[in-house]
Amino acid sequence: YIDDIFMTTNLSFDEINTRLIEANQQDENIRLTHTISSKVEYLDVLVENDNGQLKTSVYHKLA
């Protein structure tokens, strides 16, 4: 079963990776995969980091 999550943070790239590695070691039955980016399509929304401001717009997948 796959659940998707979305998060924002002011942590550095290295701090994010360290925390995700630690989280993956908490339970052998739970595996986290991740993508770190300045923009993401999540559900029907495009979220972009524009110089520290989060901007959103409606996102439509190409058919």
C-alpha positions as CSV (number, residue, x, y, z in Angstrom):
1,Y,0.0,0.0,0.0
2,I,1.4,3.4,-0.9
3,D,0.5,6.7,0.8
4,D,1.8,10.0,-0.6
5,I,2.8,12.9,1.6
6,F,3.9,16.4,0.9
7,M,5.9,18.7,3.2
8,T,7.8,21.9,3.2
9,T,10.7,22.8,5.4
10,N,13.5,25.3,5.9
11,L,16.0,22.5,6.6
12,S,19.1,22.2,4.4
13,F,19.3,19.4,1.8
14,D,21.7,17.5,4.1
15,E,19.4,17.8,7.2
16,I,16.4,16.6,5.2
17,N,18.3,13.5,4.0
18,T,19.6,12.8,7.5
19,R,16.1,12.9,8.9
20,L,14.7,10.7,6.1
21,I,17.4,8.1,6.7
22,E,16.6,8.1,10.4
23,A,12.9,7.8,9.7
24,N,13.6,4.8,7.4
25,Q,15.4,3.0,10.2
26,Q,12.4,3.3,12.6
27,D,10.4,0.3,11.3
28,E,11.6,-2.3,8.8
29,N,8.0,-2.7,7.5
30,I,7.9,1.0,6.4
31,R,10.0,2.3,3.5
32,L,10.1,5.9,2.6
33,T,11.2,7.1,-0.8
34,H,11.6,10.8,-1.5
35,T,12.1,13.5,-4.0
36,I,13.5,16.9,-3.0
37,S,12.7,19.7,-5.4
38,S,11.8,23.4,-5.5
39,K,8.5,22.5,-7.2
40,V,6.1,19.5,-7.0
41,E,2.9,18.4,-8.6
42,Y,0.8,17.0,-5.8
43,L,-2.8,15.9,-6.3
44,D,-4.2,18.6,-8.6
45,V,-1.9,21.4,-7.4
46,L,1.5,22.6,-8.6
47,V,3.5,24.0,-5.6
48,E,6.6,26.1,-6.3
49,N,9.2,27.7,-4.1
50,D,9.8,31.1,-5.7
51,N,12.6,32.7,-3.7
52,G,11.2,31.5,-0.4
53,Q,7.5,32.1,-1.2
54,L,5.3,29.2,-1.9
55,K,3.1,29.7,-5.0
56,T,0.3,27.4,-6.0
57,S,-1.6,26.8,-9.2
58,V,-4.0,24.3,-10.6
59,Y,-2.1,21.3,-12.1
60,H,-3.6,19.2,-14.9
61,K,-1.9,16.0,-15.9
62,L,-1.4,15.6,-19.6
63,A,-3.7,12.9,-21.1
